Amino acid sequence: MPVTVTPEERGVLETMAVSRTAPYRQVQRARLLLAAAAGKTNQAISQEIGLGWQSVSMWRRRFIRERLAGLEDRPRPGKPRQYSDADRLRVIETACTQKPEAESHWSVRTLAQATAVGRDTVHRILRQVDLKPHQVGIFSRSPDPDFAAKVVDVVGLYLHPPEHAVVVCVDEKTQVQALDRTQPLLPMRPGQIERRTHDYKRNGTVQLYAALEVHAGRVIHSIEERHRSKEFIAFMAHLLHAYPSGELHVILDNVSSHERTSILSNMPRRGPTPRKVADWKAVQAARRRGLAIQAIARELGMSRGTVRKYLAAPGPTVYSTRSPAHAPPISQNTMPSPTLLTESLVTNT
């Protein structure tokens, strides 16, 4: 049966035949009709398109009867849909924006009752869109107004450290349980795995201090009985002894044992990063122009407290370490005692 198409229909079919977004079945039908309009037989079109010759003949007849409207799918037999797309969107919106009354999270049963949708359908919708109301994650947002600037400094030390400088990350694991078995281990032997007793005895807790040299993978550690600023100062003294020369950048968190006044007075002062030097110079230049603190903060994108610190600082000075001999000795006898160290730069961020 010959197929003829008008110029308008040919344009629509050619656009559909090369479309990358239309469903493949529509692209296939458009290619079929263009081939039929070119005078090809059903068998030739079947081999070219990949459809049976019966399907090719059916679409050819349907196009002759209904033209372009005949390319759309007919309603299929069977049970009609019980829930519409609006019901599906209502389930998703309810799960994402509302909370059940007197419960911590949605379950399939409660969400089905709230949306008047079947439980199986609700479960299927949640799986399709990857919604998990029963799972809750945790995030933390820093209240520090200078948090973004500090992140830039820390990440910069990790990714692009100063030349010939050492970057270490210091942290501690507190309340580590010192456990031991009540009986000696029975060693492995042929046909028998290593065995140990099911019970254990407690030997209190210990505190683990560790410093990771980021770019070398070297770890310096110390085990202490208590977690106080005194033990932390001793560990830092040992760390300075391990790196007696050059720039040493230490990255710390803001736990209370790191921020006490005694630590600040006993440990080396923080040396400036290039960014800090640039900020100090910018604040001083803005002050010389006669700007107020609030105007400087607004112009440079800083908090007023940061501007006051830069104005109070005499300059971006790099400090040398003082003798840490006053620090208490560390508990491990194998570790060397601290001595006078110079030309070390410590950055506590």
Residue pairs with C-beta under 8 A, 6 or more apart in sequence:
1 57
1 60
1 61
1 64
2 39
3 33
3 36
3 37
3 60
3 63
3 64
4 37
5 13
5 33
5 34
5 37
9 67
9 68
10 34
10 37
12 30
12 68
13 30
13 33
13 34
14 30
14 34
16 22
16 26
16 27
16 30
17 27
17 30
17 31
17 34
18 27
19 26
19 27
25 73
26 71
28 49
28 50
28 51
29 59
29 71
30 71
31 48
31 49
32 45
32 49
32 51
32 56
32 59
32 60
33 59
33 60
33 63
33 71
35 44
35 45
35 48
35 49
36 45
36 56
36 60
36 63
40 48
42 53
42 56
42 57
42 60
43 53
45 51
45 53
45 56
46 52
46 53
46 55
46 56
49 56
59 70
59 71
62 70
62 71
63 70
63 71
82 118
82 121
83 117
83 118
83 121
87 115
87 117
87 121
88 125
90 115
90 117
91 111
91 115
91 117
91 121
91 122
91 125
91 126
92 125
92 129
92 131
94 106
94 111
94 114
94 115
95 106
95 111
95 126
95 131
95 133
96 131
98 114
99 105
99 106
100 106
100 107
100 110
100 111
100 114
103 110
105 133
105 134
105 136
106 114
106 133
106 134
107 133
107 134
108 119
108 122
108 123
108 126
109 119
111 122
111 126
111 133
112 118
112 119
112 121
112 122
115 122
117 125
125 131
126 132
126 133
144 150
145 303
145 305
145 306
146 302
146 303
146 306
149 275
149 279
149 302
150 349
152 275
153 273
153 275
153 276
153 347
153 349
154 251
154 349
156 273
156 275
157 167
157 249
157 251
157 273
157 347
157 349
158 167
158 214
158 251
161 167
161 214
161 215
161 249
162 247
162 249
164 246
164 247
165 246
165 247
165 248
165 249
165 345
166 213
166 243
166 246
166 247
166 248
166 249
167 213
167 214
167 215
167 249
167 251
168 211
168 212
168 213
168 214
168 220
168 239
168 243
168 248
168 249
168 250
168 251
169 211
169 212
169 214
169 250
169 251
170 209
170 210
170 211
170 235
170 236
170 239
170 250
170 251
170 252
171 210
171 252
171 253
172 207
172 208
172 209
172 210
172 227
172 232
172 255
173 207
173 208
173 210
174 205
174 207
174 208
174 227
175 205
175 207
175 227
176 205
176 206
176 207
176 208
177 202
177 205
178 202
178 203
178 204
178 205
178 206
179 200
179 201
179 202
179 203
180 200
180 201
180 203
181 196
181 197
181 199
181 200
181 201
182 197
182 199
182 200
182 201
183 196
183 197
185 194
185 195
185 196
186 194
186 195
186 196
187 194
188 194
204 225
206 223
206 224
206 225
207 223
207 224
207 225
207 226
207 227
207 231
208 221
208 222
208 223
209 221
209 222
209 223
209 224
209 231
209 232
209 235
210 219
210 220
210 221
210 222
211 219
211 220
211 221
211 235
211 239
211 250
212 218
212 219
213 219
213 220
220 238
220 239
220 242
222 234
222 235
222 238
222 330
222 331
222 332
222 335
223 331
223 332
224 231
224 234
224 235
224 330
224 331
225 331
227 257
228 257
229 257
229 258
229 260
229 262
229 263
230 327
230 328
231 328
231 330
232 257
232 258
232 263
233 262
233 263
233 266
233 267
233 324
233 327
233 328
234 327
234 328
234 329
234 330
235 330
236 250
236 267
236 324
236 327
237 324
237 327
237 330
237 338
238 330
238 335
238 336
238 338
239 248
239 250
240 248
240 268
240 321
240 324
240 338
240 341
240 344
240 346
241 336
241 337
241 338
241 339
241 341
243 344
244 341
244 344
245 343
245 344
246 343
246 344
247 271
247 344
247 345
248 344
248 345
248 346
249 345
249 346
249 347
250 346
250 347
250 348
251 347
251 349
252 258
252 348
252 349
257 263
258 348
266 324
266 326
266 327
267 324
267 346
267 348
268 319
268 320
268 321
268 322
268 344
268 346
269 319
269 346
270 319
270 346
270 347
270 348
271 318
271 319
271 345
271 346
271 347
272 280
272 316
272 317
272 318
273 347
276 316
277 316
279 300
279 302
279 306
279 310
280 310
280 313
280 315
280 316
281 316
282 300
283 296
283 300
283 302
283 307
283 310
283 311
284 310
284 311
286 295
286 296
286 299
286 300
287 296
287 311
291 299
293 304
293 307
293 308
293 311
294 304
296 302
296 307
297 303
297 304
297 306
297 307
300 307
318 345
319 345
320 342
320 343
320 344
321 341
321 342
321 344
321 346
323 338
323 339
323 340
323 341
324 338
324 341
325 338
325 339
325 340
327 338
329 337
